[in-house]
Amino acid sequence: MHNAGVQNILDPKWQLFVKVADAGSVSGAALALDMQQSVVSRHITRLEQESGTRLFRRTGRGVVLTEFGQQVYPRVMALIRDAEQLADDMRTNSGTPVGDVRFGLLPSTVAVLAGPLFSAVRKSWPQVRLHLTEGSSAQLEEWLTQGRLDLALLLREEDTAAPEETVLTRLPLYLVVPAKDPLAGRKTIDFDDVAGLPLVLPSEPHPLRARLGKLARQKGLTLTQVLEADSIRLQHEITASGGGYAITAGTLTANEARRLAAVRIVRPALSRAVVLGVTQHRAHTKATWEVMRLLKSMAPAMLKSARQS
């Protein structure tokens, strides 16, 4: 659940309401909160009695919000954010960063950034509670928009970063090929040659997919897509099994590096940016600003070194 300061300000049953709505089931919320399912059910029943109407509709797979539940959900989320802000303001009155900071990482950045960031925050600001979440760029951006995250790493194609986003690094795009493929021995490959290969690409709509399609049309080419996969990990796994070729930043895990190789795409050289996104739907605390400053300081060099290693 959320921190104790919020619980003192807001009835914790409403926080359970949000958890159940997000999980889509009472059992899922109970598991995430490490609570007994019967306890969660009892609180939700009591909340519905106090509200005078049903908040959830039971289905074979779990629960969904009723029409009334859908109406109150964004208002409850706003109340929780306000309560968290008030609790943080009271604790931060001394000027010391305290409270919760929710940060989302891209899967390819977890290994290089999660541990060092956690250690640095714990050393500098022991009263800051860092909540780390992993997800695709699209998922993280959605959670930022909903106010469920304070900060997140996002991918941006070309120069599409928003004014409030900080570009941490730019990553060249590579053709990812099986380690034993004849192309694996090359250092570069022209985009014209890439277009004719059987490609494993993200499904539409996706910024990279749109960008590659536009470039191909400008050159009078047609992309040869054999499969859609909506995560870099899936694209790499399919490539390793001989199902096609992927176009990613070429950052490979130790296991992937034994089975895959990355060939840089040129003529034209393509790149994408990793940016630090900031939610516009909750006020930032001193803790948020300090973690943001730390990320801007440490992340660029770490992300760059990860690609070169």
Salt bridges, closest charged atoms under 4 A:
ASP11 OD2 - LYS13 NZ 2.98
GLU48 OE1 - ARG54 NH1 3.95
GLU48 OE2 - ARG58 NH1 3.39
GLU50 OE2 - LYS13 NZ 3.52
GLU84 OE2 - HIS2 ND1 2.67
GLU84 OE2 - ARG102 NH2 3.09
GLU84 OE1 - ARG282 NH2 2.95
ASP88 OD1 - ARG91 NH2 2.17
ASP100 OD1 - ARG129 NE 2.81
ASP100 OD1 - HIS131 NE2 2.91
GLU141 OE2 - ARG156 NH2 2.89
ASP150 OD1 - ARG282 NE 2.75
GLU157 OE1 - ARG211 NH1 2.95
GLU157 OE2 - ARG272 NH2 2.52
GLU158 OE2 - ARG211 NE 3.75
ASP159 OD1 - ARG170 NH2 3.52
GLU165 OE2 - ARG156 NH2 2.81
ASP190 OD2 - ARG267 NH1 3.45
ASP192 OD1 - LYS219 NZ 3.24
GLU204 OE2 - ARG209 NE 4.00
GLU228 OE2 - ARG209 NH1 3.22
GLU237 OE2 - ARG259 NH2 2.73
GLU256 OE1 - HIS236 ND1 3.25
GLU290 OE2 - LYS286 NZ 3.91
GLU290 OE1 - ARG293 NH2 2.90
